[in-house]
Each structure stands twice: as structure tokens, then as C-alpha cells.
Amino acid sequence: MDANSLFFFILALFIGAGGGILLYNRIFGANSTKEVSTTESTVLLESIEKVFKVVMAEGYFTEIYNYQHDKNIWNLIKDKKKALIIAKAKVLVGYDFAKMRFHFSEEDRKMIIDYFPDPEILSMDTDYKFYDIEQGWLNRFQSDDYTAILNEAKQTMNEKALESDLPRIATNQVHLMMFQLAATMNWKIDLELPEGNESRLGEIGKYHPTDARINNLKIEDNT
């Protein structure tokens, strides 16, 4: 094979390969799936406030909720939807010192507390997962249903955290911190609280075990 023949042979191979690729793209390229995801995020800073809040206790909770919604249509058709929700939360309990009222006695080097606030939940990080979701033909889950379920579950978790032993631990921690700080500066702390405030602190100081049970979130709907 001379040089000219070899050149035309190689050229024919390239032309054939290029035509084959072009033909493949025309046949299969139109049917190929293309996915494009676009995400946009806008963060708005609404306000900044100065606070004096201190975390004194941290707790982890797991709650199981049985949600059921019954729909009764003219007492003829009964349709229900239900789901099992497992909620986990990290709860931070502490004090907002801006709510505390006190005054100083310079002569006696005393800090006199006139009102001591209750411990409160300063932060709650939650995670929810839905299991065993069942729904009827007419009674189906909507986006508003999930929002309502999560709000109610979060409220229940909030109540459980306040009923647990976290407030007592936070109260003991804050008293220990305050008295130790005062002692390092040769100051003393006196509690001159109203009767209601003092009894409330005594109630918070009691041990509160956390119940372990399944909570039912059930709403009946008669249409």
C-alpha cells in the first residue's frame, strides 16, 4: 500500500468514526436523561439583641408518638390515617439573668437577691422521623398535617423536658456557680425572696424522674 492509499484509508477511518459518533448522539442523545438541580438561599438578619443567658444543664430525649386521625363522613364512611413518629431532642436548660432582681449592700459586701427566676429551655435541637405511615382514600396526609404533628410533638417534648430533672440540676448548678463566684470576691449572697418565689424554688429543687412511655397524638374529625 503506497503512502497516498494509506492516507486515504486513515482519513476514511476518521470520517467513519466521526459519523458513527454523530449518528449515536442523534439516536440515543435525545432520549438520555438530563437532571439539573438549582438551589437558592437567602439569609436575612432580622435583629441582634444583647442577652445574659447561661446554660446550666443539657439533656437528650427520645420520644415515640402514635399519631392517628379519624375522619367520619356522615356516619357512613370512616377513614383514618396514622403514623409512628420518633423524635429526638437535645435540650439546653439555663437561666436568663436579665429576669433576676437584686441589690447590693456595700457595707456588708452582700448581694441580696429579691427575685429568682425559674430555669427555662434556652435551646432545643430536634430531629423527627416518620414510620409506618398509613392513610385512607379520602383521609390523606397533607403538608399542613406534618407541620401540625411536628409542632405538637415539639410542644410535648418541651413539656417533658421541664417535667424532668433538668430544672433541678440547672438550679443546683446556678446556685453553686453564684456562691462560688461571690466567695472568690469576698462577697456573700442572701436570698430574700417573696414567699411564692421561695416555695417555687423549693418545688424545682425536688427530684423529678422522666417517664418512659409512648404518647398518643389523636385527633377526631367528624365531617
Secondary structure, 3 states (H helix, E strand, C coil): CCHHHHHHHHHHHHHHHHHHHHHHHHHHCCCCCCCCCCCCCCCCCCCCCCCCEEEEEEEEEEEEEEEEEEEEECCCEEEEEEEEEEEEEEEEEEEEHHHCEEEEECCCCEEEEEECCCCEEEEEEEEEEEEEEECCCCCCCCHHHHHHHHHHHHHHHHHHHHHCCHHHHHHHHHHHHHHHHHHHCCCEEEECCCHHHHHHHHHHCCCCCCCCCEEEEEEEEEC
